Amino acid sequence: MASLSWITIIALASDWIIRIGLALRVIMRRSAVPVTLAWLLILLFMPFAGIVIYLMIGENRLGRRRIARYNRLSAEIDAETVAIWRHHHLDWEPEEDSYRQAARMGTAVSGLPPLVGNSLELLSESAVMLNRLIEDIDSAQHHCHLLYYIWMESNRGIDVARATIRAAQRGVECRVIVDAVGSKAFLRSELVSQMRRAGVHVIEALPVNPVRMLFARIDLRNHRKLAVIDGHIGYAGSQNITDDTFKFNPRTGIGPWVDATVRLQGPAAHALQTVFLRDWLLDCEEEFDSLDPFFPDDVLTQDRGSVLHVVPSGPGSRLDAVHQSFLSTIYAAREELVITTPYFVPDEATKAALCMAAMRGVDVTIVVPERLDAPLVAAAARAHYLELLEAGVKIYHYRAGLLHAKTMTADRKLALIGSANVDMRSFWLNFEITLFIYDDDFSSLVRFMQKDYLNKSTRLQRDEWAGRNLLLRFGDNCAQLVSPLL
């Protein structure tokens, strides 16, 4: 018994010593105050478990060697491509002062400039997007590069996989990156084996295993959704290789998922290519004699076309690229700001920017799903509503499915479409991709799509929301305490 008592005392003392040490580390890291407080609460009120949780996901550890390699590859690829764009006078400087600042911010934090000469197509239906992608893969002559967080191992996911198999069989180089967690079932399926036997190169991004847990944070994910065909055509947006049946549950009212993707032709396909090649070379040891075949000169047209800015972000040297560009867009808006996102857990800077925009007279509207597949995230989001509503922000609940489109329009002049949600996970943890489109006509198309979302939504009223059941408000506020970690 005495032995057990000493063991217990040593265990408890060790727990407190480690927790105090980690708490000091949290404080000295100088993270955002809400993040620091959230971790201190976990370490204080969760003996033993709090230590394990912090060691697993407490720091944005991508791995020292991985970060160094990623930064080196990014610098090499960016230097080559940016020089080409500037030589052909494709980099762009906006005329309006308000958007000049947003564009400069995007360039500063991403390393990539906005590019002129693009042809754009808005794809707001999953079936149409997948059909167009399959058609482009079937027409490919040199290479097909696909990077997706989730790839269904059934239904239309099979159709896209078979298209890559057909392409590989006729000599087209096919490379596929899927996230190790998001596409876990796909990676274990017979479908992947068929693709690899046909010559399609499939790799998993950020693999999860016990060894990696010791050196890197395991919940850092590659959340991008993009494709590049022959260096001429690109796709980017919110849709994975999934269709309307993905996680559709009529009994709970979850789904169908509603997405938005941009199909583009022009120099911006080169920018998407740089993002893909960075991620490919990060997780694959393939050596290329030259990258020139992936950046064909015949897309470097002088035709004015649409201006498109590809802004990638992730836990490397460009950690907060999307966040900073997002804030710049909010501050640049003068008349109207419409945002759609499935997961809305804003940090204090973003919430303050939205409130200030509304208070200075900008018509700010946020559209989120009425039903979400992540109850804790939904509760944390609701905790922010009242403050936003009191500032004059309009909030709508979309009723016709799980609105998964991540879009923003500012004054019908600037449109954003991408993979990043308005939450701290997308802003600081995941690898994301966002398109900033400086085009009045295309922005109007996106705004028209948003209007359709609004027509299928219910507006929340401030007084009704403030008068909700006390227990519901308490639960939402409790969820908000851990929102910096979501």
N, C-alpha and C positions, 0 to 999 in steps of 0.2 A: 504493500500500500504506500509506504514511504517512497519507494521507487517511482510509483505512478505519480505521486504528488510532485516529486522533483521533475519528472518528465513534463507534467502539466505546466508547472511554473516556467520551465525553460521554453516550452512551446508558446505560452502566452507572452513571455518577455520578448522572445524572438519576433512574434507577430507585431508587438507594439514598436519594437526597434525598427523593423523593416517599414512599417506603416509611417512612422515619424520621418524616417529617411526619405521615403517616396513623397511624403507631403512636402518636405523641404525642397525636393527636386521639382515638384509641380510648381511651387511658388517661384523658384529661381528660373524656371523656363520662361517666365513672363508671357504666358499665353493670354488670350482674351480673358477678362475677369470672369464671365459666366462659365467658361471652360474650366478655369482654375477652381472656382467654387464647386462645380459639379464633381470634379475629381476628389476634392477634399471631403465632400459629403460621402462619396463612395468609400474612400479609405477610412473615414471615421466610423461609419455605421455598418460596414460589412467586413468583420474580422476574417482573416485568411482569404475569403473569396475576393475581397477588394484588391488584395495584392496580386492574385492571379489575373484578374480582369485588367488591372493596370499594365502588368507585364505583357499581356497579349495585345491590347489595343490602346494603351495609354499614350504612345508616342508615334509620330508619323515616320516610322522606320521602314524605309524601302530597302535598306541594306546599303552599307557604305560603298561597296564595290559596284553594286547595281546603279546607284546614283551617279557615281563617277563615270561609269561607262555610258549611261544615258546622256549625261551632260556633254560628254565628248562627242558622241554620235550626233546629237542635236546640233552642236556647234558646227561640225563638219558639213552636215547636210544643209543646214540653214545658210551657211556662207556661200555654198555653191549655188543654191536656188535663188537667194535674194540678189546675188550679183547678176544672174540671168534676167530676172524681172526688171531690175533697174536699167540694165543695158537696153532692154526693149521698151523702156518707159511705161511699164505696166503698173508700177506702184502709184498710188493715188493720194492726193491731198484734198480734203473736202473744202469747198468754198465757204460754207457757213461756219461761223465761229463756234457755235454750240457743238456741232458734230465733229469739228476739227479736234477738239479736246478728247472726245470719246475715241476717235480713230487713232490719235497719237498714243493714248493710253493703251489701246489694244496692241499696237505695234511694240510699245515699250515692254509690256509684260509678256508678250508671246514670241517676240522675235520675228514675226511675219507681218508684212505690210498688207493693207487692202489692195486688191488687184482689179483692174478694169478688164472689160472684154469678155464677160461671161453671159451665157444664155442659161436661164433658170426656169425650172418647172416645179410647181408646188404639188406634192402628192399627199393628199389628206385621207386616203383610204388604203388600208393595208393590202387588199387584193390588187389594187392598181400598182402600188409600189413594188410588190413582189413580182408582178408580171413584167414590169418595166426592167427590173433588175435581171430577171431570167433572160429577157430578150437581149439585153446588153451583154450578158455572159455568153449567150449563144452566138453573138456577133463578134466576140473578142478575137483579135489577131495575134497579140503578143502576150498579155498577162491579165490576170484577174486577181485583185487584192481585196479581201474582205476581212473586216474587223468588227466583231459584234459581241456584246456582253452576253446575250442569250441567243441560242440557236435551238429551235424546236427539233426534236428527233423524230417528229411525225408530221403528217399533213403537209403544209407548204414548205416546211423545212426540208422535207425529202425532195421536193421539186427543185429547190435551189441547189441542194447537194448534187442532185443528178445533173444539173446544168454545169456545175464545175467539173464533174466527171467527164461529161461530153467534151468540154473545152480541153481538159488535160489529154484526152485520147486523141485529139487532133493537133496536139503539140503546143497548146497554150500553157504558159506557166501560171499555175494557180496556187496562191498562198492564202491561207485562212488562219486568222487568230481569233480564238474565243476565250472568254474569261473562264478560269479554272473553277470558279464557284457558280457563276451564272449559267454556265453550260455544262455543268457536271454530268448530267444525264446524257447529253449529246456526246460528250467525250468518251463515255463508256459504251456507247451504242455500236451496233454492227454497221450503222451508216458511216461512221468515221472510218472504220476498217475498209469499207468499200471505196471510200474516197482516197485513202492512202494507197490502196492496191492499184488504183487507176492513175496514180501519180500526183494527186493533189497533196500539197504540203499543209498539214494541219498541226498547229501548235497551241498549247494552252498558255494563256497569259497569267503571270503571277501565281504559279502553282502553290498549293497548300500542302505542307507536310511537316512532321515533327521537327526536322532539322531546321527548316526555314523559320519556324516559330521562335527559335532561339535568337535569330539575328534580324528578323523583320516583322513588321506588323502584318498579321494575316488577313485583316479585313480591308486592306487597301486593294481596290478592285479596278480593273480596266472596264469602265462603264461606257466607252465610246461605241457609236454605231456609225460605221462609214464603209464605203466601198470605192475602189478606183479601178476603172476598166481602161486598159491601154494607155493610161496617162492622159486621156482625153475627157473621160466622163467620170463624174464623181457623185456619190450619194452621202448625205449626212442628215441626221435628224434624231427623232426620238424612237423610231421603230427598230426593234430587233428583227431577227429572222423568225418572226412569229406572225400568226394571223389572228382573226377575230375569236378563235376558239381558245386562245391562250388564257389559262386561269379563269375562264368564264364559268361563273357559278350562279345560275338564275335563282337558286334557293336563297342565297345570301344577298343577291343584288350586286355582286361584284362583277364588273365587266358588262359588255365587251370593252376591250381596250381601244382607245381612240388616239391615233398618232398623227404626226406630221413629219414629212421628209422633203428635202430639196434634192432634186436631180439637176446637176449642173454640167455644163460643157464650157471649157475655156481654161484660162490660166489658173483659176482656183483649184482645178483638179490637181495641179502640181503641188499646191499647198497641202491638200489632203494627202497626197502621195508622201510628202515629207513626214507627216504625222504617222502614217502607216509604217514607213521604213524605219523610223525611230523605234517604234514598238516591236517591229519584227526583229531587228538586229539586237534589241535588248534581250529577247527571250529565245533567240535562235542564233547559232554560231555560223550561219551561212556566210560565205565570203563572196563578194561581187567584184569582178574585174573592173566594172564601171557601172555607175548609176545612170549614165546617159540614156539608155533605152527606156528608163522609167519616166523620163522628162522630155518627151518629143517636142521639137521646135515648132511643129505645125499648129500647135494650139496657142502659140504666142502671137495672137492677132492684134492688130492695132485698132480693130473695131471697138468703139466705145463700150457698147453693151452695158451690162449691170456691174456695179462695183460690189465685190464680195470680200469680206475679211474673215479668214479662218483663224479662230483663236482657240488653241488647245491649252489644256491645263492639267496639272497632276502633281504628285508629291516629289517633284524634282526641283530644278531651279525655277520653274514657272508655277509654283505652288498655288498662288491666288490670282492667276491671270483672268479667269472668268469672273471671279468676284469683283476685282477692280474694274474690269470693263463693264460689268453689270451696273455697278454703282455710278460710273461715269455716264451711262445711258440714262439712268434715273435723273441725275442732276441736269442732264442736257435737255430733258423734256420740257416743253413750254406750254403745251395745250392738253395733250392726252397721253395716257400711258395705260396699256392693256397687257396684262400678264396672265398666262395660263400655265399651270404646273400641277402635277399630281401630288407632290410632296412639298409642303410649304412650312418650313421651320426656319424662319429667317434669323440671322444673327442680329445683334443690336444695331450695327451700322446700317444694314439693309432696311431694317424696320424703321429706323430714324429717317433714312432717306425717303422712304415711301410716305411717311407721315408729313415730312416737310414739303414734299412735292404737292400733296393734297392741300396743305395749308397755304401754299403760295398760289393756289388756283388751278393746278393741273388736275384734270379729270382722271383720277387713278382708279383702275378696275382690276380686281384679281379674281380669277375663275379657277376653282378647285373642284375635284370630284365630291359628290355628296356621300359616296361610300368608297372607302379605301381598303386595300388589302393589308394595311399595316395599322392596326388599332392604336398602338402607342404613338406612332407618328401623327395620326389623325388627332389624337387628344392633345399632343404638344402644339399642333398647329392651331387648334381652337383656342388655346390659352392666349394667343396673340391677337385674336380677332377684335376684342373690345377696344383695345388701344388704337388699332387701325381705324375701326369704325368711328370712334370719337374724333379722330383727326380728319374725317371726311372721305376715307378710302371706301370704295364700294367693293363688297365681297359677294360673290355668287357661288352657289353650289350646283354643279353640273349633274343633271339627273339621268342622262341617256347612256351612261356607261362609266367606265373608269377613264377619265380624261387624262391621258398620258402625254399629250403634246406639251412640249416645253417651249413656249413662244413668248415674245414680247414685241409690241409695236409702240413706237414713240412718234407722235404727231403725224402718223401715216407717212413718214419719210424714212424711218429706220426700222428694220425688222430683225429680230433675233429668232433663230431656230436651232435647236441642238439637243444634246443629251443631258445637259445639266439641269437639275432641279433647283428650286430656290430653297436650299437647305445647306447646312454646314458640311454634310458629307460630300456633296457635289462641289462645293466651293473649295474644300481643303483636303479631302481624302482621296477621292476617285480620280482616275484619268478620264477627262471629259473632252468634248469637242463642241464648240458653238460657232455658228455662222452669223456674222453681222452683215446685213445686206443694206447698202445705201442706195436705195432705188424706190422712188415714189410709187411707181406702178406696181412693183412686186410687193411693197409694203401694204398697198391697198388690197392686194389679193389676200395677204395674210390677215389683214384687218377684217376682211369680209368673212374669212373662215372663223375668226374669233367671234364675229357677230352671230354666226350660226351656233356656236357654242353657247353664247349668251341667251339666244332664243330658246335653248333647251335647259336653262338654268333658273334657279330661284334666288332672288336677292335677299340677303340677310338684313334685317332691320335692327338698328342699334338698340332701341328700347326693348325689343323682344329678347335680343341676345343678352342684354344686361340683366334681364329678369329671369334668366334660366334658373333651374333648380340648383340650390346651394351645393348639393352633393356632386352634381355634374361639374360645376365650376371648380370645386375642390380637387376632383380627380384630374381635370385638365391642367390645373396649376401644378399638381404633383408631377405630371408628365413633363411639364415645362422645365422642371428642375434638372432633368437629364437631357433636355433638348440639345444642349451644346455637344452632346456625345452621339447624337443620332445621325 
